[in-house]
Amino acid sequence: MRFSSRRAFLMGRRSSKTPWEAFCKRMQRSVSGDFLDYGFYDGAGSARLTPGDAADMHRARALCAEHGIVLALDGINQAASQSHQSVLWIELGRQLTQCQRLPGDDTKWFVQPGCTLGELEDAGLKQFGGLPGYLSVAAWLADRSLHAWAPGATHSSGVAHACVLLADGTQATLGPFGEHNRQPLASLALQKLVPALFQAAASTEGQTCRQAVAWPARYRLDALLPQPGQTVNLSHLLLGHGGDLGWLEWLVLDELALSLAGEADFNGFSLSRQSPDDIVWAQAIELDARVKELFDPQGLFPHPGQDL
């Protein structure tokens, strides 16, 4: 004991781990994929995870929620220079890249988030031929510029189902919703979330945005207000979500819907084209705030105001 005390006096006591160091240490011990700590500067830390499997994302979500770390998808237009919050960037490598037709259905494809658009094209989905081949499916789904569908025309995206990991750890499967499609409300979290989203869609803000020539809001709440003859599909809420609402685990794409999508369904609209004084703009901002709060009350994923 005397020797230990003398050594501590001569060499100095080892300082206890900082919260960021503790988070990184736990990440390194918990995941099978590659983890890299970029360091802690100006009051915020930054690190990168290339998940080795789907379970890595569940571990990362839990640790980020516990330590107050933002969980962000890399490779999309987000604030890489966030200086006030610590961030774990998720970089999709060559894992989670499965892409295959669903058994017994010639038009449906099961796709994991790391699959690239080039791989989809090579597999036979030629509709992705005009898009960057290096882009991952997760980045494609999150990119708002690639999902500027006309109001109520989100069916043209070709997305049939999606499984998303929510901020509270719920694994939610989203898809068609109606009289004969109640499976999406299997979890308690969705039983609370979905009715609240329908209320937001029916609000003054939601109706104003739906009547606009181009969908003015950030999040596609018009998925709950489809064009006549189309079905409500909860998975379309993730179109162009910017990585703000959850983590994509897998998609089911409908090749037939993709082939039927026309130029009239897509308007290339951008929020930046509207005047900040426009009433529709103000209502769109209010609607986005409600959707973000409903999906991510803990603030686990990037805040929409953090876009570059």
C-alpha positions in Angstrom: 0.0 0.0 0.0 2.9 2.4 0.9 4.5 1.6 -2.5 1.3 2.4 -4.4 0.9 5.7 -2.6 4.5 6.6 -3.3 4.1 5.7 -7.0 0.9 7.8 -7.2 2.8 10.8 -5.6 5.7 10.5 -8.1 3.7 9.9 -11.3 0.5 11.6 -10.5 -2.9 10.0 -10.2 -4.6 8.9 -13.4 -7.5 11.3 -14.1 -10.9 9.7 -14.3 -12.5 9.2 -17.7 -14.5 12.1 -19.2 -18.1 11.3 -20.3 -16.9 11.3 -23.9 -14.1 8.8 -23.2 -16.5 6.6 -21.3 -18.9 6.6 -24.2 -16.1 5.7 -26.7 -14.8 2.9 -24.4 -18.2 1.3 -24.2 -18.7 1.6 -27.9 -15.4 -0.1 -28.6 -16.3 -3.0 -26.3 -19.9 -3.3 -27.6 -19.8 -3.3 -31.4 -18.4 -5.7 -33.9 -17.9 -3.1 -36.6 -15.1 -0.5 -36.9 -15.3 2.4 -34.4 -13.0 5.5 -34.7 -12.8 8.3 -32.1 -12.0 11.6 -33.8 -11.6 13.3 -30.4 -13.2 15.9 -28.2 -12.7 19.5 -29.2 -14.4 22.8 -28.2 -16.8 21.0 -25.9 -18.0 18.3 -28.3 -16.8 14.9 -29.4 -17.0 13.2 -32.8 -16.7 9.5 -33.7 -17.5 7.2 -36.6 -19.1 3.7 -36.6 -19.1 1.4 -39.6 -21.6 -1.2 -38.3 -20.6 -4.8 -38.7 -24.2 -6.0 -38.4 -27.7 -4.7 -37.6 -27.2 -5.4 -33.9 -24.4 -2.8 -33.8 -27.0 -0.1 -34.6 -29.2 -1.2 -31.7 -26.2 -1.0 -29.3 -25.1 2.3 -30.7 -28.6 3.7 -30.3 -28.8 2.6 -26.7 -25.4 4.1 -25.8 -26.0 7.4 -27.7 -29.4 7.7 -25.8 -27.7 7.0 -22.5 -24.8 9.4 -23.0 -26.7 12.2 -24.9 -24.8 11.7 -28.2 -26.5 12.6 -31.5 -26.8 9.6 -33.9 -26.3 10.8 -37.5 -26.2 9.2 -40.9 -23.0 10.1 -42.8 -23.1 10.8 -46.5 -26.1 13.2 -46.6 -26.3 17.0 -46.4 -26.1 17.4 -42.6 -24.2 19.7 -40.3 -20.8 17.9 -40.1 -19.5 20.9 -38.2 -21.9 20.6 -35.2 -19.9 22.3 -32.5 -22.2 22.2 -29.6 -23.2 18.5 -29.5 -21.2 15.3 -29.6 -22.0 13.2 -32.6 -21.6 9.5 -33.6 -21.5 9.4 -37.5 -22.7 6.1 -39.1 -20.9 5.2 -42.2 -22.3 2.3 -44.1 -19.6 0.0 -45.4 -19.9 -3.4 -47.2 -22.1 -4.9 -44.5 -25.9 -4.6 -44.5 -26.0 -4.6 -48.3 -28.5 -7.4 -49.0 -30.7 -7.0 -52.0 -33.1 -9.7 -53.3 -36.5 -10.3 -54.7 -39.1 -11.4 -52.1 -40.1 -15.0 -52.5 -43.3 -15.4 -54.4 -43.5 -11.8 -55.6 -41.9 -10.8 -58.8 -42.2 -7.0 -58.2 -41.0 -6.6 -54.6 -37.4 -6.3 -53.4 -36.0 -6.6 -49.9 -33.1 -4.1 -49.5 -30.8 -3.3 -46.6 -29.6 0.3 -46.0 -26.0 -0.3 -47.1 -27.0 -1.5 -50.6 -26.0 1.1 -53.2 -28.2 2.5 -56.0 -25.7 1.1 -58.5 -26.2 -2.4 -57.0 -30.0 -1.9 -57.4 -29.5 -1.0 -61.0 -27.3 -4.0 -61.6 -29.9 -6.2 -60.0 -32.5 -5.1 -62.5 -34.0 -1.9 -61.0 -33.2 0.3 -64.0 -35.2 3.2 -62.5 -32.2 4.0 -60.4 -29.9 4.4 -63.4 -30.0 8.2 -63.5 -28.9 8.6 -59.8 -25.4 8.4 -58.3 -24.5 4.7 -58.2 -22.4 5.2 -55.0 -25.3 6.4 -52.9 -26.6 4.0 -50.3 -30.3 3.2 -50.0 -30.3 4.8 -46.6 -28.9 8.0 -48.0 -31.3 7.9 -50.9 -34.3 7.5 -48.6 -33.0 10.4 -46.4 -32.2 12.8 -49.2 -35.0 15.4 -49.5 -34.0 16.5 -53.0 -34.7 13.0 -54.3 -38.2 12.8 -52.8 -39.8 16.0 -53.9 -43.0 14.3 -55.0 -46.1 16.3 -55.6 -48.4 16.6 -52.6 -50.1 13.2 -52.0 -48.0 11.5 -54.7 -45.5 9.7 -52.3 -46.7 6.3 -53.8 -44.5 7.1 -56.8 -41.4 6.6 -54.6 -41.8 2.8 -55.0 -41.3 2.3 -51.2 -43.8 -0.4 -50.0 -42.6 -1.1 -46.5 -39.8 0.1 -44.2 -38.5 -1.0 -40.9 -37.1 1.8 -38.8 -35.4 1.9 -35.4 -37.0 4.7 -33.4 -35.3 6.9 -30.8 -36.7 4.9 -27.9 -35.4 1.6 -29.3 -38.7 0.5 -30.9 -38.3 -1.5 -34.1 -41.2 -0.3 -36.1 -42.4 -1.9 -39.4 -44.2 0.7 -41.5 -46.4 0.0 -44.5 -49.9 0.3 -46.0 -52.4 1.5 -43.4 -56.2 1.1 -43.7 -59.1 -1.0 -42.9 -57.3 -4.2 -43.8 -53.8 -3.2 -42.8 -53.5 -2.8 -39.0 -50.1 -4.6 -38.5 -48.1 -1.3 -38.4 -49.7 -0.5 -35.0 -48.3 -3.7 -33.4 -46.1 -1.8 -30.9 -47.2 0.5 -28.1 -45.0 3.2 -29.5 -46.8 3.2 -32.8 -50.2 3.0 -31.1 -49.3 6.5 -29.7 -47.3 7.8 -32.6 -49.6 7.1 -35.6 -52.9 8.7 -34.3 -50.9 11.8 -33.3 -49.5 12.0 -36.8 -53.0 11.7 -38.3 -54.1 14.6 -36.0 -51.1 16.7 -37.3 -52.0 15.9 -40.9 -55.6 17.0 -40.2 -54.5 20.2 -38.6 -54.8 23.6 -40.2 -51.0 23.5 -40.9 -51.3 20.0 -42.5 -54.2 20.9 -44.7 -52.6 24.1 -45.8 -49.4 22.3 -46.8 -51.5 19.6 -48.6 -53.3 22.2 -50.7 -50.0 23.8 -51.9 -48.8 23.2 -55.4 -45.6 21.7 -54.1 -45.2 20.0 -50.7 -43.6 22.8 -48.6 -42.8 20.9 -45.4 -39.6 19.0 -44.6 -41.3 15.8 -43.6 -43.7 14.0 -45.9 -46.8 14.0 -43.7 -48.8 14.1 -46.9 -48.2 10.3 -46.9 -51.3 10.3 -44.7 -53.1 12.5 -47.2 -52.7 10.6 -50.4 -54.1 11.5 -53.8 -57.5 10.0 -54.7 -57.3 6.3 -55.4 -54.1 5.9 -53.4 -53.6 4.2 -50.1 -52.1 5.6 -46.9 -48.6 4.1 -46.4 -46.8 4.9 -43.2 -43.4 4.0 -44.7 -43.7 7.1 -46.9 -43.2 9.3 -43.8 -39.5 8.5 -44.1 -39.1 9.8 -47.6 -36.5 12.6 -47.5 -36.5 12.4 -43.7 -32.8 13.6 -43.6 -31.9 11.1 -40.9 -33.8 13.1 -38.4 -36.6 10.7 -37.5 -35.0 7.2 -37.1 -32.6 4.7 -38.4 -33.5 2.7 -41.5 -33.1 -1.1 -41.0 -34.6 -2.3 -44.3 -36.9 -1.4 -47.2 -39.2 -3.2 -49.5 -39.3 -1.6 -52.9 -42.1 -2.1 -55.4 -40.6 -2.3 -58.9 -44.0 -1.8 -60.5 -44.7 1.4 -58.7 -41.2 2.7 -59.6 -41.8 2.0 -63.3 -45.2 3.8 -63.2 -43.8 6.9 -61.6 -44.1 9.9 -64.0 -42.5 13.3 -64.2 -45.8 14.9 -63.2 -45.5 13.3 -59.8 -42.1 14.9 -59.1 -41.6 18.7 -58.9 -38.1 19.1 -57.6 -39.4 21.6 -55.0 -37.1 23.1 -52.4 -38.0 24.8 -49.2 -35.3 27.4 -49.9 -37.4 28.8 -52.8 -40.1 30.1 -50.5 -40.0 33.5 -48.8 -39.6 33.3 -45.0 -42.6 35.7 -44.8 -44.9 33.3 -46.6 -47.7 32.0 -44.4 -47.3 28.5 -45.9 -43.6 28.5 -45.0 -44.5 29.4 -41.4 -47.1 26.6 -41.2 -44.7 24.1 -42.8 -42.1 24.9 -40.1 -44.7 24.4 -37.4 -45.8 21.1 -38.9 -42.2 19.9 -39.1 -41.6 20.7 -35.4 -44.6 18.6 -34.5 -43.5 15.6 -36.6 -40.0 15.8 -35.2 -41.2 16.0 -31.6 -43.5 13.0 -32.1 -40.8 10.8 -33.7 -37.8 11.9 -31.6 -38.7 13.7 -28.3 -35.3 12.7 -26.9 -33.4 14.5 -29.6 -31.3 11.4 -30.4 -31.2 12.2 -34.1 -30.0 15.5 -35.7 -32.3 18.5 -35.3 -33.7 19.7 -38.7 -32.3 23.1 -38.1 -28.7 21.6 -38.3 -28.7 21.2 -42.1 -25.8 22.8 -44.0 
